[in-house]
């Protein structure tokens, strides 16, 4: 992957980070026990969407319950009001935003972690490894984990940050052109890889594909809204890349978690940027591709691992926008 530029990505509200880890045995404090832990996710958040997809790929519906939160945080501080008791129990006199994602421990009633990369690694290593028919999202050896981290960094800086800078109306036109050039170069490098292989690191799905797919969703459903039409058409001119996005959208572990309406409402609730002509040039009809995937699969009952607290969103049915 090309080196990432020294740009920054606007982050979620700054909150104290909980960095507990799940280990294999009792000496670790937090060890892997079915239904001991609980995930609290808002599917409109890209960090939460990555975790939800990983959770489904690993088949953890019976092992690790998920509580769904509203698409738009409903707390006065920009956080989720349903998470306030957990944060206050876990941190004395906690007064900052109560953000998702959260991995909590039902035994203690406290937060284990709010750090997405740690949560993803622990789900794959200590909960999903006992299923031989599940994908190995973090393969060992041959530097694969380093490659996955490189893809994550690449997506954050070369795609997310570049797309955001390219769409900033109050920025110098030269800066926007440079950012767009960087973005197109990044997409071109991915296009070259996917012309010869099914997934970003080869022939098997890994955590890198979860990151890239969520990044492409954000590019088309959020960043596109602030780009001009010509820029969006150039972004769309990567047939292998967007065919890859369509193929994963049709995969049940990906598409059924995609809350298009929630992403739109969350973005418009927080974004202060100006909408541009690119808002009218959709790259993919995501709902159609989700429906195509559902049509090829047997009908399934709602998964018991997904729970809904008061005010939580329903999981969008396949084919809904």
C-alpha positions as CSV (number, residue, x, y, z in Angstrom):
1,X,0.0,0.0,0.0
2,X,1.3,3.5,-0.7
3,X,2.4,5.5,2.3
4,X,-0.4,7.4,4.1
5,X,-0.3,11.2,4.1
6,X,0.1,13.3,7.2
7,X,-3.5,14.3,7.4
8,X,-5.8,13.7,10.3
9,X,-9.3,12.2,10.4
10,X,-11.9,14.0,12.6
11,X,-12.6,11.6,15.5
12,X,-15.6,10.8,17.6
13,X,-16.1,13.0,20.7
14,X,-13.0,12.7,23.0
15,X,-13.8,10.3,25.8
16,X,-11.6,8.3,28.2
17,X,-10.7,5.1,26.6
18,X,-11.5,1.8,28.2
19,X,-9.0,-0.8,27.0
20,X,-9.7,-4.0,28.8
21,X,-8.9,-7.1,26.9
22,X,-10.5,-10.6,26.7
23,X,-8.0,-13.4,27.5
24,X,-8.1,-17.1,27.4
25,X,-8.0,-18.0,31.1
26,X,-9.2,-16.7,34.5
27,X,-5.9,-15.0,35.3
28,X,-6.6,-12.4,32.6
29,X,-9.6,-11.1,34.6
30,X,-11.8,-11.0,31.5
31,X,-11.8,-14.4,29.9
32,X,-14.0,-15.9,27.2
33,X,-17.3,-17.2,28.6
34,X,-20.4,-17.5,26.5
35,X,-23.0,-14.8,27.2
36,X,-20.9,-13.1,29.8
37,X,-20.3,-10.1,27.6
38,X,-22.5,-7.8,25.7
39,X,-21.9,-5.4,22.7
40,X,-23.7,-2.1,22.5
41,X,-23.7,-0.9,18.9
42,X,-25.3,1.8,16.7
43,X,-25.3,0.5,13.2
44,X,-25.0,4.0,11.7
45,X,-21.6,4.4,13.2
46,X,-18.8,2.9,11.0
47,X,-16.9,1.6,14.0
48,X,-20.0,-0.2,15.3
49,X,-20.8,-1.5,11.8
50,X,-17.4,-3.1,11.6
51,X,-18.0,-4.9,14.9
52,X,-21.5,-6.0,13.8
53,X,-20.2,-7.5,10.6
54,X,-17.4,-9.3,12.4
55,X,-19.8,-10.6,15.0
56,X,-21.9,-12.1,12.2
57,X,-19.0,-13.5,10.2
58,X,-17.9,-15.3,13.3
59,X,-21.3,-16.7,14.1
60,X,-21.5,-15.2,17.6
61,X,-25.2,-14.6,17.9
62,X,-25.7,-17.2,20.6
63,X,-22.4,-16.4,22.4
64,X,-22.3,-12.7,22.6
65,X,-25.5,-10.7,22.7
66,X,-25.8,-7.3,20.9
67,X,-27.9,-4.4,22.1
68,X,-28.8,-1.9,19.3
69,X,-28.7,1.8,20.0
70,X,-30.4,4.6,18.1
71,X,-28.9,5.8,14.8
72,X,-28.5,9.3,16.1
73,X,-27.1,9.6,19.7
74,X,-29.9,10.9,21.9
75,X,-27.9,12.3,24.9
76,X,-27.5,16.0,25.4
77,X,-23.7,15.6,25.4
78,X,-23.7,13.8,22.0
79,X,-23.6,10.3,23.5
80,X,-26.2,7.6,24.0
81,X,-28.3,8.0,27.1
82,X,-28.8,4.2,27.4
83,X,-25.0,3.9,28.0
84,X,-24.9,6.5,30.8
85,X,-25.3,3.9,33.6
86,X,-22.5,1.7,32.3
87,X,-20.1,4.6,31.9
88,X,-20.9,6.0,35.4
89,X,-20.4,2.6,37.0
90,X,-17.1,2.1,35.1
91,X,-15.6,5.5,35.8
92,X,-16.1,7.6,38.9
93,X,-18.0,10.9,38.3
94,X,-18.0,10.3,34.5
95,X,-19.2,13.4,32.7
96,X,-18.1,13.0,29.1
97,X,-20.1,11.7,26.1
98,X,-21.3,8.1,26.4
99,X,-20.2,6.9,23.0
100,X,-20.6,3.5,21.2
101,X,-19.2,1.0,20.6
102,X,-19.1,-0.6,24.0
103,X,-18.1,-4.1,25.1
104,X,-19.5,-4.6,28.6
105,X,-19.3,-7.4,31.2
106,X,-22.6,-8.6,32.6
107,X,-20.9,-10.1,35.6
108,X,-19.5,-6.8,36.9
109,X,-21.8,-4.4,35.1
110,X,-18.8,-2.5,33.9
111,X,-17.3,-1.6,30.5
112,X,-14.5,-3.8,29.2
113,X,-13.6,-1.8,26.2
114,X,-14.6,1.0,23.9
115,X,-11.6,0.6,21.6
116,X,-12.7,-0.9,18.2
117,X,-9.5,-2.6,17.1
118,X,-9.1,-4.4,20.5
119,X,-12.7,-5.5,20.4
120,X,-12.4,-6.8,16.9
121,X,-9.2,-8.7,17.7
122,X,-10.6,-10.3,20.8
123,X,-13.9,-11.4,19.1
124,X,-11.9,-13.2,16.4
125,X,-9.2,-14.7,18.7
126,X,-11.2,-15.8,21.7
127,X,-14.7,-16.3,20.5
128,X,-14.7,-17.1,16.8
129,X,-11.7,-19.5,16.7
130,X,-13.7,-22.6,17.8
131,X,-15.8,-22.6,14.6
132,X,-13.8,-24.3,11.7
133,X,-16.4,-23.2,9.2
134,X,-16.0,-19.5,10.1
135,X,-13.4,-17.3,8.3
136,X,-10.1,-16.6,9.9
137,X,-10.3,-12.9,10.0
138,X,-6.8,-12.4,11.5
139,X,-4.7,-15.1,10.0
140,X,-1.4,-15.9,11.7
141,X,2.0,-15.8,10.0
142,X,3.4,-14.2,6.8
143,X,2.9,-10.7,8.2
144,X,-0.9,-10.8,7.6
145,X,-1.8,-8.9,10.7
146,X,0.7,-6.2,9.7
147,X,-1.0,-6.1,6.3
148,X,-4.4,-5.8,7.9
149,X,-3.2,-2.8,10.0
150,X,-1.8,-1.3,6.9
151,X,-5.2,-1.6,5.1
152,X,-6.9,0.0,8.2
153,X,-4.5,2.9,8.1
154,X,-4.8,3.2,4.3
155,X,-8.6,3.4,4.6
156,X,-8.6,6.0,7.3
157,X,-6.0,8.3,5.7
158,X,-5.9,7.7,2.0
159,X,-9.7,7.3,1.6
160,X,-11.7,8.8,4.5
161,X,-9.4,11.8,5.2
162,X,-8.7,12.5,1.5
163,X,-12.4,12.3,0.7
164,X,-13.3,14.7,3.5
165,X,-10.6,17.2,2.5
166,X,-11.7,17.0,-1.1
167,X,-15.2,18.0,-0.1
168,X,-14.5,20.9,2.2
169,X,-16.1,23.9,0.5
170,X,-14.2,26.4,2.7
171,X,-10.8,25.0,1.8
172,X,-8.6,26.3,-1.0
173,X,-9.4,24.8,-4.4
174,X,-5.8,23.6,-4.8
175,X,-6.0,21.7,-1.5
176,X,-9.3,20.0,-2.6
177,X,-7.7,19.0,-6.0
178,X,-4.7,17.5,-4.2
179,X,-6.9,15.6,-1.9
180,X,-9.1,14.3,-4.7
181,X,-6.0,13.2,-6.6
182,X,-4.7,11.3,-3.6
183,X,-8.1,9.7,-3.2
184,X,-8.3,8.6,-6.8
185,X,-4.8,7.2,-6.6
186,X,-5.7,5.2,-3.6
187,X,-8.8,3.8,-5.2
188,X,-6.8,3.0,-8.3
189,X,-4.3,0.9,-6.3
190,X,-7.2,-1.1,-4.8
191,X,-8.7,-1.5,-8.3
192,X,-5.5,-3.0,-9.5
193,X,-5.5,-5.6,-6.6
194,X,-9.1,-6.5,-7.0
195,X,-8.8,-7.1,-10.7
196,X,-6.8,-10.2,-9.9
197,X,-8.1,-11.5,-6.6
198,X,-11.5,-11.8,-4.8
199,X,-10.5,-10.1,-1.6
200,X,-8.1,-7.3,-0.6
201,X,-5.4,-9.6,0.8
202,X,-5.9,-12.6,-1.5
203,X,-8.5,-15.4,-2.0
204,X,-10.0,-15.4,1.6
205,X,-12.0,-12.8,3.4
206,X,-10.1,-11.2,6.3
207,X,-10.7,-8.2,8.7
208,X,-9.2,-6.0,6.0
209,X,-12.3,-6.6,3.9
210,X,-14.6,-5.6,6.7
211,X,-12.6,-2.3,7.1
212,X,-12.5,-1.6,3.3
213,X,-16.2,-2.4,2.8
214,X,-17.3,-0.1,5.6
215,X,-15.0,2.6,4.2
216,X,-16.6,2.3,0.7
217,X,-20.0,2.6,2.3
218,X,-19.0,5.8,4.0
219,X,-17.5,7.1,0.8
220,X,-20.7,6.6,-1.1
221,X,-23.3,7.5,1.6
222,X,-21.5,10.3,3.4
223,X,-18.4,11.8,1.7
224,X,-20.0,11.8,-1.7
225,X,-22.6,14.3,-0.6
226,X,-19.9,17.0,-0.4
227,X,-18.1,16.3,-3.7
228,X,-18.9,17.7,-7.1
229,X,-20.6,15.5,-9.7
230,X,-17.4,15.2,-11.8
231,X,-15.4,13.9,-8.8
232,X,-18.1,11.3,-8.0
233,X,-18.1,10.1,-11.5
234,X,-14.3,9.6,-11.4
235,X,-14.6,7.8,-8.1
236,X,-17.2,5.5,-9.7
237,X,-14.9,4.6,-12.5
238,X,-13.3,1.7,-10.7
239,X,-15.4,-1.3,-11.8
240,X,-13.6,-4.0,-9.9
241,X,-13.6,-2.1,-6.7
242,X,-17.4,-1.4,-6.8
243,X,-18.2,-4.9,-8.0
244,X,-16.3,-6.1,-4.8
245,X,-18.5,-3.7,-2.8
246,X,-21.7,-5.1,-4.4
247,X,-20.6,-8.7,-3.8
248,X,-20.0,-8.1,-0.1
249,X,-23.3,-6.1,0.2
250,X,-25.1,-9.3,-0.9
251,X,-23.3,-11.3,1.8
252,X,-25.7,-11.7,4.8
253,X,-23.1,-10.8,7.3
254,X,-22.5,-7.4,5.6
255,X,-25.7,-6.3,3.9
256,X,-28.2,-7.0,6.7
257,X,-26.5,-4.6,9.0
258,X,-26.4,-1.7,6.6
259,X,-28.9,0.9,8.0
260,X,-28.9,3.4,5.1
261,X,-31.6,5.6,6.6
262,X,-29.7,5.7,10.0
263,X,-26.4,6.6,8.3
264,X,-28.2,9.5,6.5
265,X,-29.9,10.8,9.7
266,X,-26.7,10.5,11.7
267,X,-24.7,12.4,9.1
268,X,-27.2,15.2,8.7
269,X,-27.5,15.5,12.5
270,X,-23.8,16.2,12.9
271,X,-22.5,17.5,9.6
272,X,-22.1,21.3,9.1
273,X,-20.6,21.1,5.6
274,X,-22.3,22.2,2.4
275,X,-24.0,19.6,0.2
276,X,-22.6,19.6,-3.4
277,X,-23.8,18.3,-6.7
278,X,-22.3,14.8,-6.0
279,X,-25.2,14.2,-3.6
280,X,-27.3,13.5,-6.6
281,X,-24.9,10.9,-8.2
282,X,-25.2,7.7,-6.2
283,X,-22.4,5.2,-7.0
284,X,-24.2,2.0,-5.8
285,X,-27.9,1.3,-5.1
286,X,-27.0,-0.5,-1.9
287,X,-30.5,-1.6,-1.0
288,X,-30.9,-3.4,-4.4
289,X,-27.7,-5.4,-3.9
290,X,-28.6,-6.3,-0.3
291,X,-32.0,-7.5,-1.7
292,X,-30.2,-9.5,-4.4
293,X,-28.2,-11.3,-1.8
294,X,-31.2,-12.1,0.4
295,X,-33.1,-13.6,-2.6
296,X,-30.3,-16.1,-3.0
297,X,-30.4,-17.3,0.6
298,X,-33.0,-19.1,2.7
299,X,-35.3,-17.0,4.8
300,X,-33.9,-16.7,8.4
301,X,-35.6,-15.9,11.7
302,X,-34.3,-12.8,13.6
303,X,-31.1,-13.8,15.4
304,X,-31.4,-14.1,19.2
305,X,-28.0,-12.4,19.7
306,X,-29.4,-9.1,18.6
307,X,-31.5,-7.4,21.3
308,X,-33.3,-4.1,21.3
309,X,-33.5,-1.8,24.3
310,X,-36.0,1.0,24.6
311,X,-35.6,3.5,21.7
312,X,-33.3,1.1,19.8
313,X,-33.5,0.8,16.0
314,X,-34.8,-2.4,14.5
315,X,-32.4,-4.2,12.3
316,X,-33.2,-3.1,8.7
317,X,-34.8,-6.0,6.8
318,X,-33.0,-7.0,3.7
319,X,-33.8,-4.7,0.8
320,X,-34.8,-1.7,3.0
321,X,-33.1,1.6,2.7
